[in-house]
Amino acid sequence: MRLLLKGNPHSQNISSKLTYDTIEHVRYRILQHFHTTSEDYTVIFTSGCTAALKLVAEVFPWVPEGTEQLSSRFCYLTDSHTSVVGMRGITASMNVLSVPVKPKDKLLLEKDWLPDEEQNCTTPHLFSYPAQSNFSGTKYPLSWIQDIKSGKLCPVKIPGKWFVLLDAASYVSSSPLDLGVHQADFIPISFYKIFGFPTGLGALLVNNRIAPLLRKTYFGGGTAAAYLAGEDFYFPKKSIAERFEDGTVSFLDIIALKHGFDILEKLTGGMEKIKQHTFALAHYTYTVLSTLKYANGAPVVRLYNDTDFSNPDVQGPIINFNVLDESGEVIGFSQVEKMASLYNIHVRTGCFCNTGACQMYLGISDEDIQKNLQAGHVCGDDIDLIDGRPTGSVRISFGYMSSFEDAQTFLKFIIATRFSKSDTGIPFQSSATQLTTEPAPDDHSYFNSTDKLSPRTHITDRKHRNNPSETERTVGWQTLESESESIRAALSEVAVPKIKRGGKPITVTNIYLYPIKSCSAFEVTEWPVGNRGLLYDRNWMVVNQNGVCITQKQEPKLCLINPSIDLKQKIMVIQAEGMDPISVSLEENIGKEAVIFESKVCSHRVKTYDCGERTAGWFSTFLGRPCRLIRQSPDRKNDTQHKNTKGLTCATSISLSLVNEAQYLLINAASILQLKEHVSPRLKEPLEIEELIRRFRANIVISAPESFEEEEWAEISIGSLQFQVVGPCTRCQVICIDQQSGERNKEFLQSLSAARGKKTNFGIYLMNQPLCSSFPDILSVGSEVLPMLKENTEIQHPTFNEEKCSG
């Protein structure tokens, strides 16, 4: 088979001409997909949908304020993607007003207000709205396009000529768009939302009627018919596409699009069948979710939607929701996301780059957004609740590759994490109550007919088929209620702390360090303290072939690797079952030949260097995947630092090793004991104290008289060492991994959340302040711990729900 060489299309050689012709053919194929031709539309390739929107804002023929002519308006639906709203930044720089329009606002009828003398005004205005909300899946009327362009509807009271930008990125991933009927002026699309590939390629479809009006200032390679370098002379190419595609387009990715469209058609039979298939899955999932109830009748989820999922013409295959507890309180989306990952389900959470819809559905005011920002919440983080109110939600969407089994897997996850296993009425597990489909689904049944939705779904209950009201899920989940909310896990602002006196002494019982990040613990009775924490703690980490850190979340077998430090011989010995031990020098003389790399741990940048081929081979063999061992660079100038760390009063910056959050993690054995009492009944096999301690991967274990009293501390002294409490440790999926076997236990994170009243906090982070005091550099088991309380704090013992839970 001979491979045809592809070349830069801005040339006339054979390979370049072949590439140019292929790109033009792909443009025609895209237009064919949207039921139009090159006579009406031009395809302009961009780096994505966002770049297409930015291009429209830059080239639209705006009339600014302050001229003799009536000025332009940019109007947009508030239920729009950030990239649409962001266009107002460009229009503002051009002195053009932007006007947000809420979905519930009625578009004005022009005939009701426009005087006859103003009906001939030609000032161009632009209205943008999504064909489908990326937040809720609501489909907005495509009829708006013609109604607005003809003047039948008008977003704001102002004369002029309206043009329409239809944001179709979400819509065209699962629905057909006929541009022969719905002739919007601008249609930005994203190809990866249709195929999943390529991710860096989008397009702007431009109606040829408006193309001559567009204004372009910058010109890049391939856009000029002629220009002078020494004088202000430039003449653009005649082709609309070539005029607006600055530089060399991503021609290899563009060529791949033809195969994407062809395969899509071959596998599914077309977009109409994809629309029916994906909606059937969404309808089924929505129906089940909306019927799930706790024993007290409270709903399991709060759904954010405008429709009842009965018509695919007004609702897309997107379901947006928050999970609730029995009392109706929202369980944070971050917690749901962590639990979902244990079931190999990857959900999207947050506000989905659509703040307007998020505010509308969740009832978040403009003031709330600003207060949340002041509280530290930014778009894309995991702060899911502030003052008990959600900052975002959970979204699931279905595509042409989604199956009925995928929908059931998701529903099983919701049921497994919200209901007691002892209940015999759980769907999928009981012979009495089950979810069924008619007809029985197979891999191709969804695409066999467009006359009806397939599969149709309902809930059957052989015991209660004569009483429909009893078919709703009313099983009881034995959750721990709001009594445990008294456990204040998050730090408040620290003022002047007071020393906790009296009672039994608090001592250090265990000290652990983790020389290699995410590998097994190395237990010691005393250990030197360095400027980054315990000496050699998390100085090394394992990375994949792309240099990205591997943790137990991706590779649980890391916990089976046992590193130990020999201070006398100055080596680290690494052992694992079935492998010969290997040693790595502790000396930090990396040599001139070593290459320093910049790596990332969470949000922290760190300087690292490679530990060589021998160790890389050892880790690759044991883990069964290409990987390498790297070490944090000894260059003190490049120490990772936390600046202005909350609660630190003496140091302006703190050095960190390859840790996620802080230098030390402390847990309390009394807290472990009380937690064990309440999680053991939820687990198939109760865990021993030692196993629980290892799962929480702490550096310092103490024995305090009261459980969870550590959460009320502001500072602690251990011997002569001084530490400040930075905050609580929010636990992730790693605690579900048995540190002795590497096996996962999905129920453990859920049990911790239930026992702690929807929280997954356990343990506290500490920072050492070596600049503030003089002290020995040794931490020892048996040392006394002296805590200092937060101001006006009394120890409040957590009250757990005493209601027993089987399973």
C-alpha positions in Angstrom: 0.0 0.0 0.0 1.5 3.3 -1.1 1.1 6.3 1.3 0.3 9.6 -0.3 2.5 12.4 1.0 0.6 15.5 2.3 2.2 19.0 2.1 1.5 22.6 3.0 -1.5 23.6 0.9 0.0 27.1 0.3 2.2 25.8 -2.5 1.9 24.3 -6.0 3.9 21.0 -5.7 2.1 17.7 -6.1 1.7 16.9 -2.4 0.6 20.5 -1.6 -1.9 20.5 -4.4 -3.3 17.1 -3.3 -3.7 18.5 0.3 -5.4 21.6 -1.0 -7.9 19.6 -3.1 -8.6 17.2 -0.2 -9.3 20.2 2.1 -11.7 21.6 -0.4 -13.5 18.3 -0.7 -13.8 18.2 3.1 -15.4 21.6 3.1 -18.1 20.3 0.7 -18.6 17.2 2.9 -19.2 19.4 5.9 -21.7 21.5 4.0 -23.4 18.3 2.8 -23.7 17.2 6.4 -25.6 20.4 7.2 -27.8 20.1 4.1 -26.4 23.1 2.3 -23.9 24.0 -0.4 -21.0 26.3 -1.1 -23.4 28.6 -2.9 -25.0 29.6 0.4 -22.2 28.9 3.0 -18.5 29.0 3.4 -16.6 26.8 5.9 -13.8 28.6 7.7 -11.6 26.3 9.7 -10.5 27.5 13.2 -8.8 26.0 16.2 -12.1 25.4 17.9 -15.6 26.7 18.5 -14.2 29.4 20.8 -11.9 30.7 18.1 -14.8 30.8 15.7 -16.8 33.0 18.1 -13.9 35.3 18.7 -13.5 35.7 14.9 -17.1 36.8 14.6 -16.7 39.4 17.3 -13.6 40.7 15.5 -14.9 40.9 12.0 -18.6 41.8 12.4 -19.4 45.2 10.8 -20.1 46.9 14.2 -21.2 50.6 14.2 -19.7 52.1 17.4 -21.3 54.6 19.8 -20.6 58.3 19.0 -21.0 58.2 15.3 -23.8 59.9 13.3 -25.3 56.5 12.5 -27.3 54.6 15.1 -24.9 52.3 16.9 -24.9 48.5 16.9 -26.0 46.1 19.7 -24.6 42.7 20.6 -27.3 40.7 22.2 -26.9 37.2 23.6 -29.0 34.7 25.6 -27.7 34.4 29.2 -28.0 30.6 28.8 -24.8 30.7 26.7 -21.3 29.3 26.9 -18.6 31.5 28.3 -17.1 31.9 24.9 -20.2 33.6 23.6 -20.5 35.9 26.6 -16.8 36.7 26.2 -17.4 38.3 22.9 -18.6 41.3 24.8 -15.0 42.0 25.7 -14.2 42.6 22.1 -17.4 44.6 21.4 -16.7 46.8 24.4 -13.3 47.7 23.0 -15.1 48.8 19.8 -17.5 51.0 21.8 -20.4 48.7 21.1 -23.1 48.0 23.8 -23.8 44.4 24.8 -27.3 43.4 26.0 -28.0 40.1 27.8 -31.4 38.5 27.2 -32.8 36.0 29.7 -34.5 32.9 28.3 -37.7 33.8 30.0 -37.8 37.3 28.5 -40.2 37.4 25.6 -38.6 38.6 22.4 -40.4 41.8 21.2 -42.7 41.8 18.2 -41.3 44.6 16.0 -44.7 45.6 14.6 -45.8 46.6 18.0 -43.3 49.4 18.5 -41.2 50.3 15.5 -42.2 53.5 13.7 -42.5 53.4 10.0 -39.7 56.0 9.4 -37.3 53.7 11.3 -38.1 50.5 9.5 -35.5 51.2 6.8 -32.6 51.6 9.3 -29.6 49.4 8.2 -27.4 49.5 11.3 -26.2 45.9 11.8 -27.0 44.2 15.1 -26.0 40.6 16.2 -28.1 38.2 18.3 -26.5 35.0 19.6 -28.2 32.0 21.1 -27.5 28.3 21.5 -29.4 25.8 19.5 -29.1 23.6 22.6 -28.1 24.6 26.1 -24.9 22.9 27.1 -26.1 23.0 30.7 -29.6 21.5 30.6 -30.0 20.2 27.1 -33.0 22.6 26.4 -33.4 23.2 22.7 -34.2 26.7 21.7 -36.4 27.3 18.7 -34.6 27.3 15.4 -37.5 29.3 14.1 -36.0 32.3 15.9 -33.4 32.6 13.2 -35.9 33.6 10.4 -38.2 35.5 12.8 -35.4 37.7 14.0 -33.8 38.2 10.6 -37.2 39.1 9.1 -38.0 41.5 11.9 -40.9 39.5 13.3 -39.0 39.2 16.5 -36.5 41.7 18.0 -34.3 41.1 21.1 -34.2 44.8 22.1 -36.2 47.9 21.1 -33.8 49.4 18.5 -34.2 49.9 14.8 -31.7 48.2 12.4 -30.9 45.0 10.6 -30.5 41.9 12.8 -28.1 39.0 12.1 -28.1 35.7 14.0 -25.2 33.7 15.4 -26.4 30.2 16.2 -24.1 28.4 18.7 -24.5 24.9 17.4 -21.5 23.2 19.2 -23.7 21.2 21.6 -26.6 20.7 19.3 -24.9 19.2 16.3 -23.2 16.5 18.4 -26.5 14.6 18.5 -29.0 16.3 16.3 -29.4 17.1 12.6 -29.1 20.8 11.5 -30.6 21.8 8.2 -29.1 25.1 7.1 -31.2 25.0 4.0 -34.2 25.7 6.2 -32.6 27.5 9.2 -30.3 29.9 7.5 -28.4 31.5 10.4 -25.6 34.0 9.5 -22.9 32.4 11.6 -22.7 28.8 12.9 -19.7 27.9 15.0 -19.1 24.2 15.5 -16.6 21.9 17.3 -15.7 18.6 15.6 -14.5 16.8 18.7 -18.0 17.1 20.1 -19.3 15.2 17.1 -16.5 12.5 16.7 -14.4 12.8 19.8 -11.5 13.7 17.5 -9.7 16.0 16.6 -9.7 18.1 19.7 -8.0 21.2 18.2 -10.2 21.8 15.3 -13.5 23.7 14.8 -15.1 25.7 12.0 -17.2 28.8 11.4 -19.9 28.4 8.8 -20.6 31.8 7.3 -23.6 32.8 5.3 -22.2 34.1 2.0 -24.7 37.0 2.0 -23.0 38.6 5.0 -19.4 37.6 4.0 -18.7 40.8 1.9 -19.6 43.0 5.0 -17.1 41.4 7.3 -14.0 43.5 8.2 -10.6 42.0 8.8 -7.6 43.9 10.0 -4.9 41.3 10.6 -3.6 39.2 7.8 -1.5 36.1 8.2 0.2 33.6 5.9 -2.0 32.3 3.1 -4.6 35.1 3.3 -3.0 37.7 1.0 -3.3 37.9 -2.7 -0.6 40.5 -2.6 1.0 43.0 0.0 4.0 45.2 0.4 6.4 44.9 3.3 7.5 48.5 3.2 4.2 50.2 2.5 0.6 50.0 3.7 -0.7 47.9 0.9 -2.6 44.6 1.2 -5.0 42.9 -1.1 -6.9 39.8 0.3 -7.5 36.6 -1.5 -10.8 36.3 -3.2 -11.8 33.1 -1.4 -13.7 33.9 1.8 -12.3 30.8 3.6 -8.7 31.6 2.6 -9.1 35.3 3.6 -10.0 34.3 7.1 -7.8 31.3 7.7 -4.6 32.9 9.0 -1.6 30.6 8.6 -1.4 27.0 7.7 -4.6 25.1 8.7 -4.4 21.8 10.5 -4.6 19.9 7.3 -4.0 16.4 8.6 -6.8 16.8 11.1 -9.1 18.3 8.5 -8.5 15.4 6.2 -9.5 13.0 9.0 -12.9 14.7 9.2 -14.1 13.1 5.9 -13.5 9.7 7.4 -15.3 10.8 10.6 -18.5 11.8 8.7 -18.4 8.7 6.5 -18.0 6.4 9.5 -20.7 8.2 11.4 -23.2 7.7 8.6 -22.2 4.1 8.1 -22.4 3.1 11.8 -25.6 5.0 12.7 -27.6 5.7 9.6 -27.5 9.5 10.1 -28.0 12.2 12.6 -31.8 11.7 12.8 -31.3 8.2 14.2 -28.6 9.5 16.5 -31.1 12.0 17.8 -33.6 9.3 18.5 -31.1 7.0 20.0 -29.5 9.5 22.4 -32.9 10.9 23.4 -34.2 7.5 24.2 -31.3 6.9 26.6 -31.8 10.4 28.2 -35.6 9.8 28.5 -35.1 6.5 30.2 -32.5 7.8 32.6 -34.5 10.9 33.4 -37.6 8.8 34.1 -35.8 6.6 36.5 -34.0 9.4 38.3 -37.2 11.4 38.7 -38.9 8.5 40.5 -36.2 7.6 42.9 -37.3 8.4 46.5 -36.0 7.8 50.0 -38.1 6.0 52.5 -39.4 9.3 53.8 -40.6 10.3 50.3 -37.8 12.8 49.6 -36.3 12.8 46.1 -32.8 11.4 45.6 -31.9 14.0 43.0 -32.8 17.6 42.1 -33.2 17.8 38.3 -32.5 21.0 36.4 -34.6 21.0 33.3 -37.3 22.9 31.4 -39.0 19.9 29.8 -40.4 16.6 30.8 -38.1 14.7 28.4 -41.1 13.7 26.2 -40.0 15.4 22.9 -36.5 15.2 21.3 -37.3 18.4 19.3 -37.2 20.5 22.5 -34.9 18.4 24.7 -31.4 17.1 24.0 -29.7 14.1 25.6 -28.3 16.1 28.6 -29.4 15.5 32.2 -28.3 18.0 34.8 -28.8 17.4 38.5 -27.6 17.5 42.1 -27.8 14.5 44.5 -29.7 15.1 47.7 -29.7 13.4 51.1 -32.8 12.3 52.9 -33.3 15.7 54.5 -33.2 17.4 51.1 -29.7 18.9 51.5 -27.4 18.9 48.4 -24.4 16.6 48.4 -21.6 18.5 46.8 -20.8 17.6 43.2 -17.1 17.0 44.0 -18.2 14.2 46.4 -20.5 12.7 43.7 -17.6 12.9 41.2 -15.2 11.0 43.5 -17.8 8.3 44.1 -18.6 8.0 40.3 -14.9 7.5 39.5 -14.9 4.4 41.7 -17.5 3.0 39.4 -15.5 3.9 36.3 -18.0 6.7 35.5 -16.6 10.1 34.5 -19.1 12.9 34.9 -18.8 16.6 34.2 -19.3 18.8 37.3 -19.4 22.5 38.1 -21.1 25.2 36.0 -19.9 23.8 32.6 -18.7 27.2 31.3 -22.2 28.5 31.5 -22.6 30.8 34.5 -25.9 32.3 33.2 -27.7 28.9 33.2 -26.0 27.9 36.5 -27.4 31.0 38.2 -30.8 30.5 36.6 -31.3 26.9 37.6 -29.5 26.9 41.0 -30.8 30.3 42.1 -27.4 31.9 42.5 -27.5 35.7 42.5 -24.9 38.1 41.1 -24.0 38.9 44.6 -23.6 35.2 45.4 -21.1 34.9 42.5 -19.0 37.7 43.9 -19.2 36.5 47.5 -18.2 33.0 46.4 -15.2 34.4 44.6 -14.2 36.2 47.8 -14.6 32.9 49.6 -12.0 31.4 47.3 -14.3 29.6 44.8 -13.3 30.0 41.1 -14.6 28.3 38.0 -13.3 24.7 37.7 -12.3 24.1 41.3 -13.8 21.5 43.7 -15.5 23.9 46.1 -19.0 22.5 45.7 -20.8 23.9 48.7 -20.6 27.4 50.3 -22.8 27.9 53.3 -24.6 24.7 52.4 -25.6 26.0 49.0 -24.3 24.4 45.8 -21.9 26.3 43.5 -22.5 23.9 40.6 -24.1 20.6 39.6 -23.5 17.2 37.9 -24.1 16.7 34.2 -24.4 13.5 32.1 -24.8 13.5 28.4 -25.3 10.7 25.8 -23.7 10.4 22.4 -24.0 8.1 19.5 -21.6 5.6 21.1 -23.6 5.5 24.4 -25.6 2.3 25.1 -28.5 1.2 27.2 -25.9 -0.6 29.4 -24.2 2.7 30.0 -27.4 4.2 31.2 -28.0 1.3 33.5 -24.5 1.4 34.9 -25.0 5.1 35.8 -28.3 4.3 37.5 -26.8 1.4 39.4 -24.2 3.8 40.7 -26.8 6.2 42.0 -28.8 3.4 43.6 -25.7 1.7 45.1 -24.4 4.8 46.7 -27.8 6.2 48.0 -29.6 3.1 49.2 -29.0 0.3 51.6 -27.9 -3.0 50.2 -30.2 -4.8 52.6 -33.3 -3.4 50.8 -34.8 -6.0 48.5 -36.6 -3.4 46.4 -33.5 -2.0 44.7 -33.7 -2.1 40.9 -31.3 -4.4 38.9 -30.8 -6.6 42.0 -34.3 -7.8 43.0 -36.7 -10.1 41.3 -39.6 -8.1 42.7 -38.7 -4.8 41.3 -36.7 -4.2 38.1 -36.2 -1.8 35.2 -37.1 -3.4 31.9 -37.0 -2.3 28.3 -39.3 -3.1 25.4 -38.0 -4.4 23.1 -34.9 -6.0 24.5 -32.0 -3.8 23.5 -29.1 -4.9 21.3 -26.1 -3.0 19.9 -28.0 -1.9 16.8 -31.7 -1.7 17.8 -31.5 2.0 18.5 -30.8 2.8 14.8 -33.4 0.5 13.3 -36.3 2.9 13.3 -37.0 6.6 13.6 -40.8 6.1 14.0 -40.6 5.5 17.8 -38.1 5.8 20.6 -36.2 2.7 21.4 -35.9 1.4 24.0 -39.1 2.5 25.7 -38.8 2.1 29.4 -41.0 1.7 32.5 -40.8 0.4 36.0 -42.5 -2.9 36.8 -43.3 -4.2 40.2 -45.0 -7.6 40.3 -46.0 -7.2 43.9 -47.5 -3.7 43.5 -48.7 -3.5 39.8 -52.2 -2.6 41.0 -50.8 0.3 43.0 -48.7 2.5 40.7 -47.8 4.9 43.5 -45.9 2.1 45.2 -43.6 1.5 42.2 -41.5 4.5 43.2 -38.3 3.8 44.9 -39.0 4.1 48.6 -36.1 2.1 50.0 -34.4 3.6 53.0 -30.7 4.6 53.0 -29.4 4.5 56.5 -27.5 7.7 56.2 -26.0 9.7 59.0 -28.0 12.8 59.6 -27.2 16.4 60.4 -26.2 15.6 64.0 -22.6 15.1 62.7 -22.6 18.6 61.2 -21.2 19.7 64.5 -17.8 18.5 63.3 -16.3 21.6 62.0 -13.7 20.4 59.5 -12.8 23.6 57.8 -10.5 26.2 59.3 -11.9 29.5 60.3 -9.7 32.5 60.4 -7.2 32.0 63.2 -6.8 34.8 65.7 -5.0 34.3 69.0 -5.1 30.6 69.9 -5.4 29.3 73.4 -3.7 26.3 74.9 -5.8 23.2 75.7 -4.8 22.2 79.2 -5.8 19.4 81.5 -6.8 15.8 80.7 -4.7 12.9 79.6 -1.4 13.8 77.7 -1.4 13.6 73.9 1.5 11.7 72.4 2.9 10.7 69.0 2.3 6.9 68.5 3.5 6.5 64.9 5.6 8.3 62.3 5.5 7.4 58.6 7.3 8.8 55.6 6.6 8.0 52.0 9.9 8.4 50.1 8.2 7.7 46.8 4.9 9.5 46.3 2.0 7.1 46.3 4.1 4.1 47.2 4.1 2.2 50.5 4.8 3.8 53.9 8.1 3.5 55.7 7.5 3.5 59.5 10.1 4.9 61.8 10.4 5.7 65.6 12.3 8.9 65.1 13.3 10.9 62.1 15.1 14.1 61.1 13.0 17.1 60.1 14.0 18.9 56.9 13.0 22.2 55.5 10.3 20.5 53.3 9.0 18.2 56.0 10.2 14.8 57.2 13.6 14.2 55.6 13.2 12.4 52.2 9.4 12.3 52.5 8.0 12.3 49.0 11.3 13.2 47.4 10.7 10.8 44.5 7.7 10.1 42.3 6.8 7.7 39.4 5.8 9.3 36.1 4.5 7.9 32.8 6.2 8.1 29.5 4.8 11.7 29.1 6.3 12.8 32.4 3.0 13.0 34.2 2.9 11.8 37.8 1.3 8.4 38.4 -0.6 8.0 41.7 -2.6 5.1 43.2 -5.8 6.6 41.6 -4.4 5.4 38.2 -2.2 2.6 39.4 -3.1 0.9 42.7 -0.1 -1.4 42.5 2.1 1.5 43.6 1.1 0.7 47.2 2.9 -2.7 46.8 6.2 -1.0 46.2 8.1 -0.7 49.5 10.8 1.9 49.8 13.0 2.2 52.9 15.7 4.7 53.8 19.1 3.7 55.2 20.6 6.9 56.6 24.0 5.2 57.5 24.6 3.8 54.0 22.9 6.8 52.4 20.7 4.7 50.1 17.0 4.1 49.5 16.2 0.4 49.0 13.1 -0.4 46.9 11.5 -3.8 47.2 8.4 -5.5 45.7 7.2 -9.1 45.6 8.6 -11.0 42.7 11.3 -8.4 42.1 15.0 -8.1 43.1 15.6 -5.2 45.4 17.1 -2.1 43.9 18.9 0.8 45.6 19.0 4.5 44.8 21.6 6.8 46.3 20.4 9.5 48.7 23.2 11.8 47.5 22.0 14.8 45.7 25.0 15.1 43.4 23.1 14.9 40.1 26.1 15.6 37.9 26.5 17.9 34.9 25.0 15.4 32.6 21.6 15.3 34.4 18.8 17.2 32.8 16.5 19.2 35.1 12.8 18.9 34.1 9.8 20.9 35.3 7.0 18.7 36.5 3.7 19.4 38.2 2.1 18.0 41.3 -1.5 19.1 41.6 -1.1 22.9 41.0 2.5 23.1 42.1 5.5 23.4 39.7 8.5 21.4 40.8 12.0 20.9 39.4 13.0 17.2 39.0 15.6 15.0 37.5 15.5 11.4 36.2 16.9 8.6 38.3 18.2 6.6 35.3 17.5 3.7 33.0 18.0 0.9 35.7 15.3 2.2 38.0 13.0 3.0 35.0 13.3 -0.6 33.9 12.6 -1.9 37.4 9.4 0.2 37.8 8.2 -0.5 34.2 8.6 -4.2 34.7 6.7 -4.3 38.0 3.9 -2.0 36.9 3.6 -3.4 33.4 3.7 -0.1 31.7 6.4 2.4 30.6 7.3 4.7 33.5 10.3 6.3 35.2 11.4 7.3 38.7 12.2 11.0 39.1 13.5 13.0 42.1 12.9 16.5 43.2 15.8 18.7 42.3 18.1 19.8 45.2 18.3 23.3 43.7 17.0 25.3 46.7 16.2 28.2 44.3 13.5 26.0 42.7 11.9 24.7 45.9 8.1 24.6 45.5 6.6 27.2 47.8 3.3 28.1 49.2 3.2 31.9 49.5 0.8 33.5 51.9 -0.4 30.2 53.1 -3.6 30.6 55.2 -2.9 30.6 58.9 0.8 31.0 58.7 1.8 34.1 60.6 5.6 34.0 60.6 6.8 32.6 57.3 6.0 34.3 54.0 6.8 31.1 52.0 6.9 27.4 52.8 9.0 24.8 51.0 7.2 21.6 49.9 8.4 18.3 48.6 6.2 16.4 46.1 3.2 16.5 48.4 -0.2 17.6 47.3 -1.1 20.2 49.9 1.2 20.5 52.9 4.4 19.3 54.6 2.7 17.0 57.1 -0.6 15.1 57.5 -1.7 14.2 61.1 -4.5 11.8 62.2 -5.8 11.0 65.6 -6.0 7.3 66.7 -9.1 8.1 68.8 -10.8 9.5 65.6 -9.8 6.3 63.8 -11.4 4.2 66.6 -14.7 6.0 66.5 -14.8 6.0 62.7 -14.2 2.3 62.7 -17.3 1.7 64.9 -19.5 3.4 62.4 -18.1 2.3 59.0 -17.5 -1.4 59.9 -21.3 -2.3 59.7 -21.3 -0.8 56.1 -18.4 -2.9 54.9 -18.4 -6.5 53.8 -15.3 -7.1 55.9 -14.5 -4.9 58.9 -11.1 -3.2 58.8 -8.5 -3.5 61.5 -7.1 -0.3 63.1 -3.7 -0.8 61.5 -5.2 -1.1 58.0 -7.3 2.1 58.6 -4.3 4.0 59.6 -2.4 2.9 56.5 -5.3 3.9 54.2 -5.2 7.4 55.5 -1.5 7.7 54.7 -0.6 10.1 57.5 2.9 11.2 58.5 2.1 11.6 62.2 -0.4 9.5 64.2 -1.3 10.8 67.7 -3.3 9.4 70.6 -5.6 12.2 71.9 -8.3 11.6 74.5 -11.1 12.8 72.3 -12.0 11.8 68.8 -11.9 14.6 66.2 -10.6 17.2 68.7 -7.7 17.8 66.3 -10.1 19.6 64.0 -10.4 22.4 66.5 -6.7 23.0 66.8 -4.9 26.1 65.4 -1.4 25.2 66.3 0.5 22.3 67.9 3.9 21.7 69.5 5.5 18.3 69.4 8.4 18.5 71.8 10.2 21.6 70.6 8.8 21.5 67.1 6.2 24.1 66.2 3.5 23.5 63.7 0.5 25.4 62.4 -2.7 23.8 61.2 -3.3 24.7 57.6 -6.7 23.0 57.1 -8.6 19.7 56.9 -7.6 16.9 54.5 -10.4 16.2 52.0 -10.1 12.5 51.1 -10.2 11.1 47.6 -10.5 7.6 46.1 -7.1 6.5 47.4 -8.6 5.6 50.8 -10.6 2.9 49.0 -7.4 1.0 48.2 -6.2 -1.8 50.5 -2.6 -0.7 51.1 -1.5 -4.4 51.6 -3.1 -5.9 48.5 -3.8 -3.0 46.1 -7.5 -4.0 45.9 -10.2 -1.4 45.7 -13.1 -1.2 48.1 -15.7 1.2 46.5 -17.8 1.3 49.7 -15.2 2.9 52.0 -15.3 6.5 50.6 -19.1 6.3 50.7 -19.0 5.0 54.3 -16.7 7.8 55.4 -19.0 10.4 53.8 -22.0 8.9 55.5 -20.3 8.7 58.9 -19.1 12.2 58.7 -22.4 13.7 57.5 -21.6 14.1 53.7 -18.0 15.2 54.3 -14.9 13.3 53.4 -12.6 15.2 55.6 -10.2 13.2 57.8 -7.0 14.4 59.3 -5.4 17.8 59.3 -2.6 19.4 57.4 0.4 20.9 59.2 3.1 23.3 58.2 6.5 23.6 60.0 7.9 27.1 60.7 11.7 26.6 61.1 12.3 30.4 60.8 10.2 31.2 63.8 11.9 29.3 66.5 15.0 27.2 67.3 14.4 23.5 67.9 16.0 20.1 67.4 15.5 18.6 64.0 14.2 15.2 65.2 10.6 14.0 65.5 10.2 11.0 67.8 7.5 8.6 68.8 6.4 9.2 72.4 6.9 12.9 72.2 4.2 15.0 73.9 1.8 17.0 71.7 0.5 20.3 73.0 -2.4 21.7 71.0 -3.6 25.3 70.9 -7.2 25.8 70.2 -8.8 28.2 67.8 -10.2 31.3 69.4 -13.5 30.9 71.2 -13.5 27.2 70.5 -14.7 24.4 72.7 -14.2 20.8 71.8 -17.4 19.4 70.4 -17.6 15.7 70.2 -19.1 14.5 67.0 -22.6 13.0 67.3 -23.0 10.0 65.0 -26.3 8.7 63.9 -26.9 5.7 66.1 -29.3 4.1 63.7 -27.8 0.8 62.6 -27.1 0.1 59.0 -26.7 -3.4 57.7 -24.5 -4.4 54.8 
